[in-house]
Amino acid sequence: MLVKTNEPAEQAYWRDVVVPRLDGADVELVGDLPMADKARLLAGADATLFPAQWPEPFGLVMVESMACGTPVVAYGERPGGRPAR
């Protein structure tokens, strides 16, 4: 599992809510990666989950994932721009 935790609120949520529920076997927090490494990880994923918790204006992670051939499951508060009509 690849997890984005760049923002302080994301880091706190990861530390306080997610980590206590992990068994340590299947999840590794890798931090900021060079684009080539990120592309390798995204390309090897079965899917990218994109749970937008705010009105996401664009969704670069979704574009990067799809560029690597990995499908995206996006949901939540306007994931990736304008709502579908």
C-alpha positions in Angstrom: 0.0 0.0 0.0 1.3 3.4 -1.0 0.0 6.2 1.3 0.3 10.0 0.9 1.0 11.8 4.2 2.5 15.1 3.2 0.2 17.4 5.2 0.4 17.7 9.0 -3.2 16.6 9.3 -2.5 13.5 7.1 0.6 12.6 9.2 -1.4 12.9 12.5 -4.2 10.8 11.1 -1.8 8.2 9.9 0.1 8.1 13.2 -2.9 8.3 15.6 -5.6 6.3 13.7 -4.1 4.1 11.0 -0.8 2.8 12.6 -2.5 1.4 15.7 -4.7 -0.8 13.4 -1.8 -2.2 11.3 -0.1 -5.5 11.8 3.1 -4.3 10.1 3.1 -7.0 7.5 1.6 -5.4 4.4 2.0 -1.6 4.7 5.2 0.4 4.5 5.3 4.2 4.6 7.9 5.2 2.1 7.8 9.0 2.2 8.5 11.3 -0.7 9.9 9.5 -3.7 11.5 10.5 -7.0 9.1 10.3 -9.9 10.7 7.1 -11.4 10.2 5.3 -8.1 6.7 6.6 -7.7 5.8 5.5 -11.2 7.2 2.0 -10.5 5.0 1.7 -7.4 1.9 3.0 -9.1 2.4 0.8 -12.1 2.7 -2.3 -9.9 -0.5 -1.5 -7.9 -3.8 -3.2 -8.5 -5.6 0.1 -8.1 -5.3 3.6 -6.6 -7.8 4.6 -4.0 -8.5 8.3 -4.0 -10.8 9.2 -1.0 -11.1 13.0 -1.4 -11.9 14.6 1.9 -12.2 18.1 0.5 -13.2 19.7 -2.8 -10.1 18.5 -4.7 -9.4 20.9 -7.5 -7.6 18.6 -9.9 -6.3 15.3 -8.6 -2.7 14.9 -9.9 -2.4 11.5 -8.1 -5.2 10.2 -10.2 -3.6 11.4 -13.5 -0.2 10.0 -12.4 -1.8 6.6 -11.6 -3.7 6.4 -14.9 -0.6 7.4 -16.8 1.1 4.3 -15.3 -1.8 2.1 -16.4 -3.3 1.7 -12.9 -7.1 2.2 -12.5 -8.4 4.7 -10.0 -11.3 4.4 -7.6 -12.2 8.0 -6.6 -14.9 9.0 -4.2 -15.8 11.6 -1.6 -15.9 15.4 -1.8 -15.5 16.2 -5.6 -12.5 14.0 -6.3 -10.6 15.5 -9.1 -12.4 18.6 -10.1 -15.9 19.4 -11.2 -18.7 17.1 -10.3 -20.0 14.8 -13.1 -23.2 15.9 -14.8 
